[in-house]
Amino acid sequence: MVLSNYTKEFKYNWQLASPVMLGMLGHTFVSFVDNIMVGQLGTAELAAVSLGNSFMFIAMSLGIGFSTAITPLVAEADAENNFASGKSAFKHGLFLCTALGILLFLMVFFAKPLMYLMKQPAEVVELAIPYLDLVAFSLIPLVSFQAFKQFSDGLSMTRYPMYATLVANIVNVALNYVLIFGKLGFPQMGIVGAAYGTLISRFVMVGFLWWLLKGHEKSKAYVTQIKLFVLNSNMVKKIMSLGSPSAMQMFFEVAIFTAAIWLSGLLGKNAQAANQIALNLSSMTFMVAMGLSVASMIRVGNQKGLQNYLELRRIAFSLFLMGALFAICFGLLFFAFHTELPKLYLDQNDMLNAIDNTEVMAIASKLLIAAAIFQVSDSIQVVVLGALRGLQDVKIPTIITFISYWVVGFPISIYFGKSDSLGSFGIWLGLLAGLSTAAILLYIRFNYLTKKLIDAKHGTS
């Protein structure tokens, strides 16, 4: 009977979260398609995409993390029927996200020489630099898209960003096919072709989402007649104060996974290619948890606007339970197929690279066992983080994420990740430790805050 208080929310949670999941999976699917298509060219090319994307992951984490400030503000305004406040949050969010996208592009563009200083395989760096030039520019449309997406999520219109991402995926797959391999009269461009596919598809994505929102009665007034350069300093400060810690939270987590890519590079191109396979697969399951995290942010934001804290806590716990159940299923899936899944990424008929490919698959299959184990902690930490963002509590969670990943997780990755220790598997033990610490500490924070809100409200009534 007690369990049904939570499971009865599953249907609505799923209605909100599933489009977000599909949209987020769409982002990852772009990378999945790139990896599979590029993997056919060889392990050096796959490692180059991994190295190039490691810079992108850091920049994207800052952009996506910052944009999450828009959702709880719009959700709270929507619950209060305050159109002016909702439009202001969106307009200022769009301006700040676009400016951040330009800044992140410039940072990545000028950070390329760092690759030479990081002791990465030379052939991998030579391939990664031209790839990164183009993909870095795609940060501008990507972070602008995030502003539209987070606004749309805040209005509980989670399907539209999903549609835009699906269209972008179709464009990306088609362009990848013709540009990587030189089909239909196009030149054969290799991994640079994959970069063009990503860049063009992201411009399509932001344009298509704006067109969809402009055509819907609920969102039309928000996304038209925007005086983008007429800014209110109070709203800029509010979004900055929410968005900056959220960006750092996502940065701390993504940066440790990026550090895993670089640490793998020290072990050689095959270890780096194997790390990319395991990372790509586990990031797809993470996007399901991200969908629930956004649903958590929306629903908690709505209940905060209504000041209904008992209901807020019950709904949040239903989302935590859902996340844990999904994660257990994914963990079992990874464990059962840890030797089969890496085979998707490499050409097993390529006799020239047969030795490299065999080594990559052996390493990747071990990493998937580590990924199977951390599914639950990864899911819980991100769904609880969404609930805390819905409460607009961002500063303490930022400190928690830093401690979890960089005080606990990273030292373990370095210590056990050496070639004379556990190698690649040791790097992933650090990831497991960091995620588990974050899950426990963030849950304690949410539990404390919601009990405090309930006690304060009922104490004054």
N, C-alpha and C positions, 0 to 999 in steps of 0.2 A: 504493500500500500504506500509506504514512504517512497519507494523507488518510482512509483507512477507519478509522483509530484514532479519528477525531473523528466521521465521518458515522455510524458504528454507534450513536452515542449519540442521534442525531436523533429516533428513534422514542420513546424514553422521555422525552427533553426535551419533545417535543411533547405527550405524554400529561399531563405535569405542567403545561406552560405554556398549552396551549390553553384549558382552563377558566378560567384566570386572565385570559387575553387576552379571552375572551368576557365575563367579568365586568367587566373594566376598560372594554371597549368599551361595555358596558351603561351604565356611568356616563356615558361620553361621548355615548352615543346619546340619553340624556335631554336633554343639551344640544343635540344635533343636531336632535331632534324639536322642542324649544322654538324653536330658530333658524328652522327651516323654517316652522313654524306662525306664529310671530311675524313672520317676514319677509313673510308675506302681508298684514300690517297696514300695512307701510311701512318705509322705511329708518330713520326716527327711532326706531321701536319696536325694530328689530333692533339699532341702536346702543345703545339703553337697556339691553337685555338684556346686551349686551357689556360696558357700563360697570358694571352691577350685578354681573355674574359676575366682573369683574376683581377686585373685593374678595373675592368668594367663593374665587377661585382661590388667592389668597394664604393665606387661612385654611385652606382644604382642604389645601394643600401642607404646612402645619405639622402638621395633624392626621394626614394619611396618612403623612407622613415619620416622625413620632414613632412611629406604630403599627408601623412595620417592625421595631422593636426586638424585638417579640414573636416573629417568625418564626424567626430563627436560634437563639434560646434554646429554643424548643419543638422545633425540628428536632434540635438537639444533644441535648436530653433524650430525645427519641424514639429516636435512634440508640443512646443509652446505656441504654434501657429504664428511665428514671428518672421514674416517674409524678409523684411529689411535686414534683420540680423543674419539670416541665412545667405542672402545675396552678398552681403558685405564679406562674410567669411569666405565665400567662394571666390569673389573678385580679388580680394587681397591674397588668397591662397594661390590663385592662378598666376598673379603677378610675381609673387615670391618664388613659386616653383619654376616658372620660365627663366627668371633671373638666375636661379640656382642651377638649372640645366646648362645654361651658357657657361657659368663658372666651373661646373664639373667637367664639361667638355675641354675647357682650356687647361684645367689641372691634369687631366689624363693625357692630353696631347703633349704637354711639356714634361710629363713624367716618364715618357718612353725611354730616355737614356738610362733610367734606373735598372732596366732589364740587364744591361751589360755589367752592372755592379753587383747583381744578385747571384752570380755564379751559376746561372742557368745554362743548359746546353746551348752552344753557339748556333747550331743549325736551327734550333727551335726559336731563338731570338730573331734571327734573320727572317724567318717566316712570319713571326708574330707582329713585327712592327708595321708593315703595310696594312695588315688586317685591322690593327688597332686604330690606325688613322681614321678609317671610315666608321668603324663601330663607335668610336668615341663621339663623333658628331651626332650619332643617333640618340645620345643622351638628352639633347634639347627637346625633340618631339616626345621622347619617352617620359621625361619628368613633367612636361606640360600635360601629357595624357593622364599622368597620375593625379593631377589637380582635378581634372574632369571626372576621373574615376572615383576619387574619394568623395567628391561632392555628390555624385550619383549614388554612391553607397549610403551617404548620410541621409538621402531622401528615401532610402530603402528600395531604390531602383537599381538593384544589383545586376539585372540581366543585360542592360545596355553595354556596360564595359565588356561583358563576356562576348556579345555579338561582335564588337569592334575588334577584340583580340582574335576571334575565330577568323574574321575576314583577313586580318593581318597575317595570320598563319598560312592561309591559302596562298596569299601573295608571296610570302616568304618561301614556301615550299616550291612554288612554280619558278620563282627567280633563282633559287638555289640550283634547281635541276638544270636550267639552261645556262647559268653563268659558271657554276663550278666545273661542269663537265663539257661545256661548249656545245650545247644542243641547239637545234632549230636555227643554225647559222650564226649563233652568238660565239664570241671567242671563248676559249677554255681558260678560265681565270683562277682556278683552284680556290684556295681559302679566301682570296680577295673577292671572288664571286659570292661567297657566303656572306661577307661583310656588306656588299652592295644589297643583297637580299634583305638583310636585317635593317639597314638604313632606310630603304624605300618603304618597307612594310610598316615601320614605325611612324612615318609621316602619314601613311594611309590610315593607320589606327587612330591617331588623334583627330584627323579630319572627319572620319566616319562617325566617331563617338559624338563630336560636336553636332554633326548633322542629325543624328538620332535624337539627342537631347533637345535640339531646336524644334523638332517635330512633335514633341510630347507636351500636352497641356500643362502638366505639373511642373516641368522644368524649363519650358520655353522662356518665361519672363526672367529667369535667373541667368540664362546663357546668351541673351540678346541685349543689345544696347548697354554693353559693359564699358563704363568709363575707366579703362584699365590704369590710367596714369593719374587719376584723382584718388589720392590715398588718404586714409585716416590713420594717424600715427598710433592711436590706441589699439586698433584692430591689427595693425602690423606687429605691434609689440606682443599682442595676445597670441597670434599665430606663431611668432618667433619663439615665445616662451614655451609653447606646447610642442612646436615642431622640432626645435633644436635638440631637446633631450630625446625625443622619439627617434630622430635621425641618429643620435649617438648610440641608442640602444641597439638599433638594427646594425649600425656600423660595428659595434663590439662583437656581435655574433658573426656577421658575415666576414669580418676581418680575420677571425680565427680559422674559418674555413679557407679563406684566401691564404693565410699563413701555411695551412696544410698543403696547398698547391705548391708554394715556394719551397717548403721543407721537402716535399716529394721531388722537386726539381734537383735538389742536392743529391738525391739518391739515383738520379739518371732519368732519361726520357721515358723509359718503360714504366718506372714507378709513377711518373707524372701522368702518363696516359691512363694508367690503372686508377689513379686517384680521381681523374676526371670522369671516368665511367661511373665509379661508385658515388661521386658527388652529384653527377647529373641524375642518377636514379633516385638517390635519397632526397634531392631537391624537389623532385616531382611529388613525392609523398608529403613533403613539407608544405607544398602549396595547398594541399587539402586542409592541413592544420591552419594555414593562413586564412583560408576561407572561413573557417570557424572563428578565427581571431577577429576578422572583420565583422562577422555576425555578432560576436561578443561585444565589440566596440559600439555597434549600432544599438543593440538592445539595452546595454547598460547605459549608454548615452540618453536613450529615450526615457528610461526609468529614472535617471538622475534628474532630467527635466521635469518629470512628474513628482519627484521627491518620494518615490515609492520604494524604499530601501529593502524591505523584506522581499518584495517581488523581484527586485534587482538581484538579490543574492540567490534566490531560487533559480532564476533564469540563467545566471552565470554558472551555477553548479551543473545545470543540465548541459551546458556547452562543454564544460570540463569533462563530464562523463562521456559525451559523444566523441570528443577528441581522443580520449583514452581508448575507447572501443575501436575506432578507426586505426589507431596506432598499433594496437595489438594485432589486428588483421594484417597490416602492412609488414610488421615485424616477422610474422609467420611466413608471409609470402617471400620476403627477402631470404629468410633462412632456408626455406624449401628449394628455392631456385637460385641460390648464390653461385652455383657453377654454370648455370645456363644463361642468365641475364647478360653477363659480359660478352657473350658470343654475338649479341645483336650489333655490337659496335665495330667489329673487325671483320675483314675479308678472310675467311678461313681457307679459301682456295689460293691465297696469295703465297706462293712457295718462296718468293724472294724474301719476304718478311716473316716467314713462318716461325722462326726462333723468337723474334721480338714479340709477335702476336701471342705465342704460347705463354711467354713470361708475363705479359700484360694481363691476360685472362686469369692466370694463377694468382697474381697479386690482387686483382679486382675482386675475385671470389672471396678472399679472406676479408677484405674491407667491407663487403656486403654483410658479413656476419656481425661486425661491429655496428654497422648501420641498422641491422635488425634489432640489436639490443637497445640502441638509443632512440628508437621511434617513439616510445611512450614519453620519455622525458622531454624530447624535442617538441612533441605535440602539446603537452601540458604547459610548458613554459611560454609558448607563443599565444595560446588561447587565454591564459591568465594575463599576459601582457596586454592583449586586446581589451580585456575587461578593465584593467587599470587605466588604459588610455580613455576608455569610456567614462571613467570617473574623473578624467583629466588629472590623474596622478602620474607624473612623468619623471620627477627629479630623483626620488629614492629608487625607483626601478632602474634608472640609468646607472646609479652606483652599484646596484645588485648585478646588473649584466656585466659591468666592468670587472667586478670581483670574480664572478663565476667563470668568465672566459679567459681573463688575462692573469688573474692571481692564482686561480686553481687549474684551469684547463691547459693554457699554453705551456707552462713549465713541464707538465707531464708529457705533452707532445714533443717538446725538445729533448727531454731526458730519454724517453723510450723510442724516439723516432730516428735514432742514428742507425747507420748501416750495421754496426756491430752490436746493436741491441735488437729491438723488435721491428725496426724499419718502418714501412708504411703502416702496419697494424698499430705500432706504438704511437704514431701521429694521431690515429683515430681514437686511441684510448683517451687521449687528452680531450678530444671533442666530446666523447661520452661523459667524461668527468665534468666538463664545463656545463653541458646541457642539463645534467642531473642536478648540479648545484643550483643553477638558475631556476629550474622547475620548483624545487623545494622552497627557496627563499622568496620567489615571487608569489607563490601560493600563501605563504605565511603573511606577506604584506597585504594581499587582498583580503584574507580572513580577518586580519586586524582592523583594516580600514572600514570594511562593511559592518562589522560588529560595533565599531565606534559610531558610525552614522546612525545605526538602528537605535543604540542606547541614547544618543543625543536627541533623536526625534521623540522617542517614547518617554524619555525623561522629562521633556518639556510639555508633553501633552497632558 
